[in-house]
Amino acid sequence: MILIIAEKPNVARKIAGALAEGRPVKKSLFGVPYYEFFRDGKKLIVAPAVGHLYGLAPKQDFFGYPIFDIEWVPVYIAEKGKEYAKDYIKLLSVLAKRVKGFVVACDYDTEGEVIGYTALKYACGVDPGIAKRMKFSALTKRDLVKAWHNLEPTINFGMANAGIARHVLDWYWGVNLSRALTHAIKRASGKWIVLSTGRVQGPTLKFLVEREREIQNFVPKPYWVIKLIFEKNGQKFIANYEKDKVWDENEARRIVLEAKKGPVRVAGIDVKRQKRNPPVPFDLGTLQREAYSAFGFSPKKTLDLAQNLYEKGFSSYPRTESQKLPKNLNFRYIIQSLAKMPQYRPYAHILLGMPELKPVEGKKEDPAHPAIYPTGEVPRPGDLTKDEEKLYDMIVRRFLALFMEPAVRESVKVTIRAGPHNFILSGGRTVKEGWLAVYGKYVKFEEVTLPTFLVGEKVRVLQIKREKKKTKPPARYSPAAVIKKMEDLGLGTKATRAQILETLYQRGYIEGKKSIKVTPLGMKVIETLEKYVPEIISVELTREFEKKMELIMQGKLTKEEVIEEAKQKLIKILEEFKKKELEIGLELAKIVIGEDKVEKPLVVGKCPKCGGDLIVKYNKKTGKRFIGCSNWPKCDVTYPILQRGEIIPTGRTCCNGAPVVIVKDGKEKRVICLDMNCKEW
């Protein structure tokens, strides 16, 4: 008997339905469904995970930083709200004892490999090296049967190790840096206020802040545009001066006066025809940008919808960077299936009449998955939500466009000479639709058809005028543009970028769904980290570790090497942070709590135990004040103090290094040693 582990319950159902000879038997244990059936004389069980069943957590309760002693634990222990995963772990544990073989059939990427690896090791209690691997990019019967007949001998340990390293690095960075920020505010203000940053989150926020600063520091500069308005065949046309911007008003005034003197004639006509090849197949980033442009979908929403389409069997796996389709994909079969839908039938019939179906390709490749394509499975009424229908339509039309002829665009440039100056009238039109016939609804080409002009003909001028304008600041990033920028900078992965952007929204660092603005909190976090510990938000450092995780995947580095290097790097960063913890806390507390409410803690002396600052603190429950070490909880030195009066440090010490202070209450002054057992004061 063989246990096949799927990533989610609905994928388990798809796999069982595809591989079963006959109908699979649906069973349930602990309320979790699984499937039993026969294939090629073997009894198979397909059981689901529910995404990640295991997560990272500290081995001991410790609320300080740094912390590196972590382990894999059930996800319901590592994270709140994941109790539902408990029954899936119990199911796999029970089924593992009944079988002799294991096959991982999770999504074929680093996250899927980590899900499979941890499920085998911890839930099933077996060596992950004994399991075989189903590799597929679509959940159709033909793809799943093919994957079953071509099982890989082991899971992809390169991907698994890279995925594990990423989880550990993200935990190290995210938890330690977030704790550092929180402790800094606590030290400065006495209040527990959670702030967070992360390995990719920080550098992403940094480039958003850089754009915000460009906008804030932008000084508008005046310039002038000059327009020639004329009439032909009863229509008005506007020709623009050959220089886009004239920076001097006097020069602009002179050009207008000289142009008005004329004569005004057509000086030249330039007509060009250009082939526009079909767009390349969708990788995830391009799909996210196109869906944002067409429908306003956020990158995360597009990924979620594309994942739904994949799990329902209507499109291929979405988390891909490839712009190439598989060479062995049966294009004709898919197009014949798409022809069953009336909205695609005319274009499908054109393609089916071609002697050869050869799609255009992009440059980008992905070793795990091809570009996104429709599988040929035809949705029935009610199978898709409205938003899924929109994205499916875009994927189908893009796929059909790949095989179609180039479009031909004609551009016309008419040069009008007014006195010694040239003005340009531009037009453009589509003279051959080609692939635009099917995908044109998602492409914006301006159609401006001009009348016929002759060189030398006089122009009937209505007006020549100058208009004053001002330069505009750079535009804020849209969500889709952030994903593109992250991709260009090598921040995050195709699977994580959308979630990182969502996290910045959730943390209150950014706002605005179409035009992203950094909030005062986001600005202050980056400003403070740049000032005191810039490496925390270093794009270069983050990109360096992204490259090293690629090398783990290729087997050129071990996960242990990269994790240890990251740990040592982080230790140095956090040592630097600790030196400036109070200053960082004071800066951040101003924006988090309010500048008028932040007071620098009174330092009465140095801690005799650890050398930290002894500061005035307040008990959270009683509100009473006391003297405590700034390095709490690592150092537990505390002293009681009188509840009334102004505390004045003297710089002197007494018993066991305890500071001597003055407590002034009205006219009365008391000089006391903080050590309660002192007999001298």
C-alpha positions as CSV (number, residue, x, y, z in Angstrom):
1,M,0.0,0.0,0.0
2,I,1.3,3.5,-0.9
3,L,0.4,6.8,0.7
4,I,0.2,9.9,-1.6
5,I,0.4,13.2,0.3
6,A,-1.3,16.1,-1.4
7,E,-1.0,19.7,-0.4
8,K,-4.7,20.5,0.1
9,P,-8.0,18.5,0.4
10,N,-9.4,19.6,-3.0
11,V,-6.1,18.6,-4.7
12,A,-6.2,15.2,-3.0
13,R,-9.7,14.7,-4.4
14,K,-8.5,15.6,-7.9
15,I,-5.5,13.2,-7.7
16,A,-7.7,10.4,-6.5
17,G,-10.2,11.0,-9.3
18,A,-7.5,11.0,-11.9
19,L,-5.6,7.9,-10.8
20,A,-8.4,5.6,-9.7
21,E,-9.4,2.7,-11.9
22,G,-13.1,3.3,-11.3
23,R,-14.4,5.5,-8.6
24,P,-12.1,6.1,-5.5
25,V,-13.6,5.3,-2.1
26,K,-13.9,8.4,0.1
27,K,-13.2,7.8,3.8
28,S,-12.8,10.0,6.7
29,L,-10.8,10.0,9.9
30,F,-10.7,12.7,12.6
31,G,-13.1,14.6,10.3
32,V,-10.5,14.7,7.5
33,P,-11.4,13.1,4.1
34,Y,-9.0,10.8,2.3
35,Y,-9.3,8.4,-0.6
36,E,-8.5,4.7,-1.3
37,F,-8.4,3.0,-4.7
38,F,-6.4,0.7,-6.9
39,R,-4.1,1.5,-9.8
40,D,-2.0,-1.0,-11.7
41,G,-2.8,-3.6,-9.1
42,K,-1.5,-1.5,-6.2
43,K,-3.7,-0.1,-3.4
44,L,-3.2,3.6,-3.1
45,I,-4.3,6.1,-0.4
46,V,-4.4,9.9,-1.2
47,A,-4.5,12.0,2.0
48,P,-4.2,15.8,2.2
49,A,-2.1,18.2,4.2
50,V,-3.7,21.7,4.6
51,G,-0.8,23.8,3.5
52,H,2.1,23.9,6.1
53,L,1.5,21.4,8.9
54,Y,4.7,22.4,10.7
55,G,6.3,25.8,11.6
56,L,9.3,27.1,13.4
57,A,9.2,28.0,17.1
58,P,11.8,28.7,19.9
59,K,12.8,25.6,21.9
60,Q,12.4,27.6,25.2
61,D,10.2,30.4,26.4
62,F,12.4,33.5,26.0
63,F,11.1,36.9,25.1
64,G,14.4,38.7,24.6
65,Y,16.7,38.8,21.6
66,P,18.7,37.4,19.8
67,I,17.2,34.0,19.7
68,F,18.4,31.2,17.3
69,D,17.6,28.0,19.1
70,I,14.5,27.0,17.2
71,E,12.8,23.8,16.0
72,W,10.0,22.5,13.8
73,V,6.7,22.1,15.7
74,P,3.1,21.5,14.6
75,V,1.8,24.7,13.1
76,Y,-1.0,24.9,15.6
77,I,1.7,25.4,18.3
78,A,3.8,27.8,16.2
79,E,0.9,30.0,15.2
80,K,-2.4,31.1,16.6
81,G,-5.6,30.1,14.8
82,K,-4.1,27.0,13.2
83,E,-5.8,24.4,15.4
84,Y,-7.5,22.9,12.4
85,A,-4.2,21.4,11.3
86,K,-4.1,19.1,14.3
87,D,-6.5,16.6,12.7
88,Y,-4.6,16.5,9.4
89,I,-1.3,15.6,11.3
90,K,-3.1,12.9,13.2
91,L,-4.6,11.5,10.0
92,L,-1.1,11.2,8.3
93,S,0.4,9.7,11.4
94,V,-2.2,6.9,11.5
95,L,-2.1,6.3,7.7
96,A,1.7,6.2,7.7
97,K,1.6,3.1,9.9
98,R,-0.5,1.2,7.4
99,V,1.6,1.7,4.3
100,K,5.0,0.6,2.9
101,G,5.6,3.4,0.4
102,F,5.2,7.2,0.2
103,V,4.8,9.7,-2.7
104,V,4.8,13.4,-2.3
105,A,2.3,15.2,-4.6
106,C,2.4,18.7,-3.2
107,D,2.9,21.7,-5.4
108,Y,6.3,21.4,-7.1
109,D,8.1,24.4,-5.7
110,T,10.2,25.2,-2.5
111,E,7.1,25.6,-0.3
112,G,5.5,22.4,-1.6
113,E,8.7,20.5,-1.0
114,V,9.0,21.9,2.6
115,I,5.3,20.8,3.2
116,G,6.1,17.3,1.9
117,Y,9.4,17.0,3.7
118,T,8.1,18.1,7.1
119,A,4.9,16.0,6.8
120,L,7.1,12.9,6.1
121,K,9.6,13.5,8.8
122,Y,7.4,14.7,11.6
123,A,3.8,13.5,10.9
124,C,4.7,10.2,9.2
125,G,7.8,9.6,11.2
126,V,9.8,8.4,8.2
127,D,13.0,9.5,6.4
128,P,11.9,11.9,3.6
129,G,14.6,10.2,1.4
130,I,12.4,7.1,1.0
131,A,9.5,9.0,-0.7
132,K,9.0,9.3,-4.4
133,R,7.8,12.5,-6.1
134,M,4.9,13.3,-8.5
135,K,5.8,16.3,-10.6
136,F,3.0,18.1,-12.5
137,S,2.1,21.6,-13.5
138,A,-1.7,21.1,-14.0
139,L,-4.4,19.1,-12.2
140,T,-5.9,17.5,-15.3
141,K,-6.4,13.7,-15.5
142,R,-3.8,13.4,-18.4
143,D,-1.2,15.5,-16.4
144,L,-1.7,13.5,-13.2
145,V,-1.6,10.1,-14.9
146,K,1.5,11.1,-16.7
147,A,3.1,12.3,-13.5
148,W,2.2,8.9,-11.8
149,H,3.8,6.9,-14.6
150,N,7.0,9.1,-14.5
151,L,7.6,9.3,-10.7
152,E,10.8,10.9,-9.7
153,P,12.9,8.6,-7.4
154,T,13.1,11.1,-4.5
155,I,11.7,14.5,-3.5
156,N,13.7,17.4,-4.8
157,F,16.2,17.9,-1.9
158,G,17.6,21.0,-3.5
159,M,14.2,22.7,-3.4
160,A,13.5,21.3,0.1
161,N,16.8,22.5,1.5
162,A,16.4,26.0,-0.1
163,G,12.9,26.2,1.3
164,I,14.0,25.2,4.8
165,A,16.8,27.7,4.7
166,R,14.3,30.4,3.6
167,H,12.0,29.6,6.5
168,V,14.8,29.7,9.0
169,L,16.3,33.0,7.7
170,D,12.9,34.6,7.6
171,W,12.2,33.5,11.2
172,Y,15.7,34.7,12.4
173,W,15.3,38.0,10.8
174,G,11.6,38.6,11.4
175,V,11.4,37.5,15.0
176,N,14.7,39.0,16.2
177,L,14.3,42.3,14.5
178,S,10.7,42.7,15.5
179,R,11.6,41.9,19.1
180,A,14.5,44.3,18.9
181,L,12.1,47.1,17.8
182,T,9.6,46.3,20.5
183,H,12.2,46.1,23.2
184,A,13.6,49.5,22.1
185,I,10.2,51.1,22.5
186,K,9.7,49.4,25.8
187,R,13.1,50.6,27.1
188,A,12.4,54.2,25.9
189,S,8.8,54.5,27.0
190,G,8.0,51.7,29.4
191,K,5.2,50.5,27.1
192,W,4.9,47.2,25.2
193,I,4.1,48.2,21.6
194,V,4.8,45.6,18.9
195,L,6.6,46.8,15.8
196,S,7.8,44.5,13.1
197,T,10.2,44.2,10.2
198,G,11.6,41.3,8.2
199,R,14.3,40.2,5.9
200,V,12.4,41.3,2.7
201,Q,9.8,43.5,4.3
202,G,12.4,46.1,5.4
203,P,14.2,46.6,2.1
204,T,10.8,46.7,0.3
205,L,9.5,49.5,2.6
206,K,12.9,51.2,2.1
207,F,12.4,51.7,-1.6
208,L,8.8,52.9,-1.1
209,V,10.2,55.4,1.4
210,E,12.8,56.6,-1.1
211,R,10.0,57.3,-3.6
212,E,8.0,59.1,-0.9
213,R,11.0,61.3,-0.2
214,E,11.5,62.1,-3.9
215,I,7.9,63.3,-3.9
216,Q,8.2,65.3,-0.7
217,N,11.4,66.9,-1.8
218,F,10.3,67.6,-5.3
219,V,10.3,71.3,-6.3
220,P,8.0,72.0,-9.3
221,K,9.7,73.8,-12.2
222,P,7.8,75.9,-14.7
223,Y,7.9,75.2,-18.4
224,W,5.9,76.1,-21.4
225,V,4.3,74.0,-24.2
226,I,3.4,75.5,-27.5
227,K,0.5,74.3,-29.6
228,L,-0.6,75.0,-33.1
229,I,-4.4,74.5,-33.6
230,F,-5.7,74.2,-37.1
231,E,-8.6,73.0,-39.1
232,K,-8.9,70.6,-42.0
233,N,-12.1,69.1,-43.5
234,G,-14.1,70.6,-40.8
235,Q,-12.1,69.0,-38.0
236,K,-9.8,70.6,-35.4
237,F,-6.3,69.2,-35.0
238,I,-3.5,70.1,-32.5
239,A,0.1,70.0,-33.5
240,N,2.7,70.2,-30.8
241,Y,6.0,72.1,-30.9
242,E,8.9,69.9,-31.7
243,K,10.4,70.5,-28.3
244,D,8.2,68.9,-25.5
245,K,9.2,71.6,-23.0
246,V,10.4,75.2,-23.4
247,W,12.0,76.2,-20.1
248,D,12.3,80.0,-20.7
249,E,9.1,82.1,-21.0
250,N,10.7,84.7,-23.2
251,E,11.8,82.0,-25.6
252,A,8.3,80.5,-25.6
253,R,6.9,84.0,-26.3
254,R,9.3,84.5,-29.2
255,I,8.5,81.1,-30.8
256,V,4.8,81.9,-30.8
257,L,5.4,85.4,-32.4
258,E,7.7,84.0,-35.1
259,A,5.3,81.1,-35.8
260,K,2.3,83.4,-36.2
261,K,4.1,85.4,-38.9
262,G,4.1,82.2,-41.0
263,P,3.9,81.0,-43.7
264,V,2.3,77.7,-42.3
265,R,2.6,74.7,-44.6
266,V,3.0,70.9,-44.4
267,A,6.7,70.3,-44.5
268,G,6.9,66.5,-44.3
269,I,4.9,63.3,-43.9
270,D,6.4,60.2,-42.5
271,V,4.4,57.0,-42.6
272,K,5.7,53.8,-41.0
273,R,4.3,50.4,-40.6
274,Q,5.4,48.2,-37.8
275,K,4.8,44.6,-36.9
276,R,3.7,44.0,-33.3
277,N,4.4,40.5,-32.3
278,P,2.0,38.7,-29.8
279,P,2.8,39.2,-26.1
280,V,4.8,36.4,-24.5
281,P,3.2,33.7,-22.3
282,F,2.3,34.7,-18.7
283,D,4.6,34.3,-15.8
284,L,3.1,35.2,-12.5
285,G,4.5,38.8,-12.3
286,T,3.2,39.7,-15.7
287,L,-0.2,38.2,-15.0
288,Q,-0.3,40.2,-11.8
289,R,0.5,43.5,-13.6
290,E,-2.0,42.8,-16.4
291,A,-4.8,41.9,-14.0
292,Y,-4.1,45.0,-12.0
293,S,-4.2,47.2,-15.2
294,A,-7.4,45.5,-16.5
295,F,-9.4,44.7,-13.4
296,G,-7.7,46.6,-10.5
297,F,-6.9,43.3,-8.8
298,S,-4.2,43.5,-6.1
299,P,-1.2,41.2,-6.7
300,K,-2.3,38.9,-3.8
301,K,-5.8,38.7,-5.2
302,T,-4.5,37.7,-8.6
303,L,-2.4,35.0,-7.1
304,D,-5.3,33.7,-5.0
305,L,-7.6,33.6,-8.1
306,A,-4.9,31.9,-10.2
307,Q,-4.4,29.3,-7.5
308,N,-8.1,28.7,-7.4
309,L,-8.1,28.2,-11.2
310,Y,-5.2,25.8,-10.9
311,E,-6.8,23.8,-8.1
312,K,-10.1,23.5,-10.1
313,G,-8.1,22.2,-13.0
314,F,-8.7,25.1,-15.5
315,S,-5.2,26.6,-15.7
316,S,-1.6,25.5,-14.9
317,Y,0.4,26.2,-11.8
318,P,0.6,30.0,-11.2
319,R,3.8,30.4,-9.2
320,T,6.2,30.5,-12.1
321,E,8.8,32.8,-13.6
322,S,8.8,31.1,-16.9
323,Q,7.7,32.7,-20.2
324,K,8.0,29.4,-22.1
325,L,5.4,26.7,-22.7
326,P,6.3,23.0,-22.5
327,K,7.6,21.6,-25.8
328,N,5.4,18.5,-25.4
329,L,2.2,20.3,-24.6
330,N,-0.6,19.3,-26.9
331,F,-1.6,22.7,-28.2
332,R,-4.1,21.4,-30.7
333,Y,-6.0,19.4,-28.0
334,I,-6.2,22.5,-25.7
335,I,-7.4,24.8,-28.6
336,Q,-10.0,22.2,-29.7
337,S,-11.3,22.2,-26.1
338,L,-11.4,26.0,-25.9
339,A,-13.4,26.0,-29.2
340,K,-16.3,24.5,-27.3
341,M,-16.8,28.0,-25.7
342,P,-18.5,30.4,-28.0
343,Q,-16.5,33.4,-27.0
344,Y,-13.2,31.7,-28.1
345,R,-14.6,29.6,-31.1
346,P,-13.8,32.0,-33.9
347,Y,-10.1,32.4,-32.9
348,A,-9.7,28.7,-32.1
349,H,-11.0,27.8,-35.6
350,I,-8.4,30.1,-37.2
351,L,-5.6,28.5,-35.2
352,L,-6.9,24.9,-35.9
353,G,-6.7,25.7,-39.6
354,M,-3.0,26.5,-39.4
355,P,-0.5,23.8,-40.6
356,E,1.7,24.4,-37.5
357,L,1.0,25.7,-34.0
358,K,4.1,27.6,-32.8
359,P,3.7,29.9,-29.9
360,V,5.9,33.0,-29.2
361,E,8.2,32.7,-26.2
362,G,9.8,35.1,-23.7
363,K,13.3,34.9,-22.3
364,K,12.6,34.0,-18.7
365,E,12.7,30.3,-17.6
366,D,11.8,28.5,-14.4
367,P,13.2,25.0,-13.7
368,A,10.1,23.9,-11.8
369,H,7.1,25.0,-14.0
370,P,6.3,26.4,-17.4
371,A,4.4,29.6,-18.2
372,I,0.8,29.8,-17.2
373,Y,-1.7,28.3,-19.7
374,P,-5.3,27.1,-19.8
375,T,-5.4,23.3,-19.5
376,G,-8.3,22.7,-21.9
377,E,-10.7,21.7,-19.1
378,V,-13.9,23.6,-19.9
379,P,-15.6,25.3,-16.9
380,R,-19.3,24.6,-16.5
381,P,-21.8,27.2,-15.5
382,G,-21.3,28.0,-11.8
383,D,-17.8,26.5,-11.7
384,L,-16.1,30.0,-11.5
385,T,-16.8,33.1,-9.6
386,K,-17.1,36.4,-11.5
387,D,-13.5,37.4,-10.7
388,E,-12.2,33.9,-11.6
389,E,-14.0,34.2,-14.9
390,K,-12.3,37.5,-15.6
391,L,-8.8,36.1,-14.9
392,Y,-9.6,32.9,-16.8
393,D,-10.6,34.9,-19.8
394,M,-7.4,36.9,-19.7
395,I,-5.3,33.6,-19.5
396,V,-7.2,32.0,-22.3
397,R,-7.0,35.0,-24.6
398,R,-3.3,35.4,-23.9
399,F,-2.7,31.7,-24.8
400,L,-4.6,32.0,-28.1
401,A,-2.8,35.2,-29.0
402,L,0.5,33.4,-28.7
403,F,-0.2,31.4,-31.9
404,M,-1.7,34.2,-34.0
405,E,-0.1,36.4,-36.7
406,P,1.5,39.7,-35.7
407,A,-0.6,42.9,-35.7
408,V,0.4,45.7,-38.0
409,R,0.3,49.3,-36.7
410,E,0.7,52.3,-39.0
411,S,2.1,55.5,-37.5
412,V,1.9,58.9,-39.2
413,K,4.0,61.9,-38.4
414,V,3.0,65.1,-40.1
415,T,5.5,68.0,-39.8
416,I,4.0,71.4,-40.1
417,R,6.4,74.4,-40.5
418,A,5.2,77.7,-39.2
419,G,7.8,80.3,-40.0
420,P,11.1,78.9,-38.8
421,H,9.5,76.5,-36.4
422,N,8.3,72.9,-36.7
423,F,5.2,71.4,-35.1
424,I,4.3,67.7,-35.1
425,L,0.9,66.1,-35.6
426,S,0.9,62.3,-34.8
427,G,-1.6,59.6,-35.7
428,G,-1.7,55.9,-35.4
429,R,-4.0,53.0,-36.4
430,T,-4.2,49.3,-36.6
431,V,-4.1,48.1,-40.2
432,K,-4.0,44.4,-39.5
433,E,-5.5,43.0,-36.3
434,G,-3.6,39.7,-36.0
435,W,-3.4,38.7,-32.4
436,L,-5.2,41.9,-31.3
437,A,-8.5,40.3,-32.5
438,V,-8.4,38.0,-29.5
439,Y,-6.4,39.9,-26.9
440,G,-7.1,43.5,-28.0
441,K,-9.5,44.1,-25.1
442,Y,-6.5,44.0,-22.7
443,V,-4.2,46.2,-24.8
444,K,-4.4,49.9,-25.0
445,F,-3.5,51.3,-28.4
446,E,-4.7,54.8,-29.3
447,E,-6.5,54.9,-32.6
448,V,-6.0,58.3,-34.3
449,T,-6.8,58.3,-38.0
450,L,-5.6,61.4,-39.8
451,P,-6.9,62.9,-43.1
452,T,-4.7,62.9,-46.1
453,F,-2.0,65.6,-46.2
454,L,0.2,66.7,-49.0
455,V,3.7,68.2,-48.7
456,G,3.5,71.9,-49.3
457,E,-0.2,72.4,-48.7
458,K,-1.3,75.4,-46.7
459,V,-2.6,75.0,-43.2
460,R,-5.6,76.9,-42.0
461,V,-4.4,78.1,-38.6
462,L,-6.9,78.8,-35.9
463,Q,-4.5,79.6,-33.0
464,I,-0.9,79.3,-31.9
465,K,-0.6,79.5,-28.2
466,R,1.7,78.8,-25.3
467,E,0.6,77.1,-22.1
468,K,2.4,77.3,-18.8
469,K,2.8,74.0,-16.9
470,K,4.8,72.7,-14.0
471,T,6.9,69.6,-13.8
472,K,5.3,66.8,-11.7
473,P,6.9,64.7,-9.0
474,P,7.5,61.0,-9.8
475,A,4.3,58.9,-9.4
476,R,3.8,56.7,-6.4
477,Y,4.1,53.0,-6.9
478,S,1.0,51.0,-7.7
479,P,0.8,47.5,-6.1
480,A,1.7,45.9,-9.5
481,A,4.7,48.3,-9.9
482,V,5.9,47.3,-6.4
483,I,5.9,43.6,-7.4
484,K,7.9,44.5,-10.6
485,K,10.4,46.6,-8.6
486,M,10.9,43.7,-6.1
487,E,11.5,41.4,-9.0
488,D,14.0,43.8,-10.5
489,L,15.8,44.2,-7.2
490,G,15.8,40.4,-6.4
491,L,13.7,40.8,-3.3
492,G,11.5,37.8,-2.3
493,T,10.2,35.2,-4.7
494,K,7.4,34.9,-7.1
495,A,5.4,33.1,-4.4
496,T,6.1,35.6,-1.5
497,R,6.2,39.1,-3.0
498,A,2.4,39.7,-3.0
499,Q,2.2,38.6,0.7
500,I,5.0,40.9,1.7
501,L,3.2,43.8,0.2
502,E,0.0,42.8,2.1
503,T,2.1,42.6,5.4
504,L,3.2,46.2,4.9
505,Y,-0.5,47.3,4.6
506,Q,-1.4,45.2,7.7
507,R,1.5,46.7,9.8
508,G,0.2,50.2,9.0
509,Y,3.4,51.1,7.2
510,I,1.7,51.9,3.8
511,E,-1.8,52.9,2.7
512,G,-3.7,53.4,-0.6
513,K,-4.8,50.5,-2.8
514,K,-4.0,52.1,-6.1
515,S,-1.3,54.7,-5.3
516,I,0.8,53.5,-2.4
517,K,1.7,56.2,0.2
518,V,4.1,55.5,3.1
519,T,2.5,56.4,6.4
520,P,4.3,58.5,9.0
521,L,5.0,55.3,11.0
522,G,6.5,53.6,7.9
523,M,8.7,56.7,7.3
524,K,9.9,56.8,10.9
525,V,10.8,53.2,11.0
526,I,13.0,53.4,7.9
527,E,14.4,56.8,8.9
528,T,15.4,55.4,12.3
529,L,16.9,52.1,11.0
530,E,18.8,54.0,8.3
531,K,20.3,56.3,11.0
532,Y,21.3,53.6,13.5
533,V,21.5,50.2,11.8
534,P,21.2,50.5,8.0
535,E,22.1,46.9,7.4
536,I,18.7,45.8,8.7
537,I,17.1,47.3,5.5
538,S,19.9,46.6,3.1
539,V,18.7,45.6,-0.4
540,E,22.1,44.2,-1.2
541,L,22.3,42.0,1.9
542,T,18.8,40.6,1.2
543,R,19.6,40.0,-2.5
544,E,22.9,38.3,-1.5
545,F,21.0,35.7,0.6
546,E,18.4,35.2,-2.1
547,K,21.2,34.3,-4.5
548,K,22.6,31.9,-1.9
549,M,19.3,30.1,-1.6
550,E,19.3,29.6,-5.3
551,L,22.8,28.0,-4.9
552,I,21.3,25.7,-2.2
553,M,18.7,24.7,-4.7
554,Q,21.4,23.9,-7.3
555,G,23.4,21.9,-4.7
556,K,26.3,24.3,-4.7
557,L,25.9,25.4,-1.1
558,T,24.4,23.6,1.9
559,K,21.5,25.0,3.9
560,E,23.7,24.7,7.1
561,E,26.4,27.0,5.6
562,V,23.9,29.7,4.6
563,I,21.9,29.5,7.9
564,E,25.1,29.8,9.9
565,E,26.4,32.8,7.8
566,A,23.0,34.5,8.2
567,K,23.1,33.9,11.9
568,Q,26.5,35.4,12.3
569,K,25.6,38.4,10.2
570,L,22.5,39.0,12.3
571,I,24.4,38.7,15.6
572,K,26.6,41.6,14.5
573,I,23.6,43.6,13.4
574,L,21.8,43.0,16.7
575,E,25.0,43.8,18.7
576,E,25.0,47.2,17.0
577,F,21.3,47.6,17.6
578,K,21.7,46.9,21.3
579,K,24.3,49.6,21.7
580,K,21.8,52.1,20.3
581,E,18.6,50.5,21.6
582,L,17.6,53.5,23.8
583,E,18.1,56.1,21.0
584,I,16.2,53.9,18.5
585,G,13.4,53.4,21.1
586,L,13.1,57.2,21.7
587,E,12.9,57.9,18.0
588,L,10.2,55.3,17.4
589,A,8.2,56.1,20.5
590,K,7.7,59.6,19.3
591,I,5.6,58.4,16.4
592,V,4.1,55.4,18.0
593,I,3.1,57.0,21.3
594,G,3.2,60.7,20.5
595,E,6.2,63.0,20.8
596,D,4.7,65.0,23.6
597,K,4.3,61.8,25.7
598,V,7.8,60.5,25.3
599,E,10.3,61.3,28.0
600,K,13.8,60.0,28.1
601,P,14.0,57.6,31.0
602,L,15.9,59.0,34.0
603,V,19.2,57.2,34.4
604,V,20.3,57.1,38.0
605,G,23.5,55.1,37.6
606,K,25.0,51.9,36.2
607,C,23.9,48.4,37.0
608,P,26.4,46.7,39.3
609,K,25.6,43.3,37.8
610,C,25.7,43.8,34.1
611,G,26.7,47.4,33.4
612,G,23.4,48.5,31.9
613,D,21.6,51.7,32.8
614,L,19.6,51.8,36.1
615,I,16.4,53.7,35.1
616,V,13.2,54.8,36.7
617,K,10.4,52.3,35.7
618,Y,6.7,51.9,36.5
619,N,4.9,48.7,37.5
620,K,2.3,47.9,34.8
621,K,-0.3,46.7,37.3
622,T,0.1,49.1,40.3
623,G,1.6,52.1,38.5
624,K,4.2,52.4,41.3
625,R,7.7,53.4,40.4
626,F,11.0,51.5,41.0
627,I,14.5,51.5,39.8
628,G,15.4,48.7,37.3
629,C,18.0,47.6,34.9
630,S,17.5,48.6,31.2
631,N,18.7,45.1,30.2
632,W,15.6,43.3,31.7
633,P,14.7,40.5,31.3
634,K,18.3,39.3,30.9
635,C,19.2,41.2,34.1
636,D,16.8,41.2,37.0
637,V,18.4,43.9,39.2
638,T,15.7,46.2,40.8
639,Y,15.6,48.6,43.7
640,P,12.6,50.1,45.5
641,I,12.3,53.9,45.7
642,L,10.2,56.5,47.5
643,Q,7.0,57.1,45.6
644,R,7.0,60.9,46.1
645,G,9.5,63.5,45.2
646,E,12.0,64.3,42.4
647,I,14.8,61.7,41.9
648,I,18.2,63.4,41.4
649,P,21.3,61.2,40.5
650,T,24.5,62.0,42.3
651,G,26.9,60.0,40.3
652,R,28.1,58.2,43.5
653,T,27.8,54.6,44.5
654,C,27.5,52.8,47.9
655,C,26.8,49.3,49.0
656,N,27.6,46.6,46.4
657,G,27.8,49.3,43.7
658,A,24.2,50.6,44.3
659,P,23.8,54.2,43.2
660,V,23.3,57.1,45.7
661,V,20.4,59.4,44.8
662,I,18.7,62.5,46.2
663,V,14.9,62.5,46.6
664,K,13.6,66.0,46.8
665,D,10.0,66.4,48.1
666,G,9.2,70.1,48.4
667,K,11.8,71.7,50.7
668,E,12.9,68.3,52.1
669,K,15.9,66.5,50.6
670,R,16.9,62.9,51.4
671,V,20.2,61.4,50.3
672,I,19.7,57.6,50.1
673,C,21.5,54.5,48.9
674,L,19.3,52.3,46.7
675,D,20.4,49.2,48.6
676,M,17.7,48.6,51.3
677,N,20.3,47.0,53.5
678,C,22.6,50.0,53.6
679,K,23.3,51.2,57.2
680,E,25.2,54.3,56.3
681,W,22.3,56.3,54.6
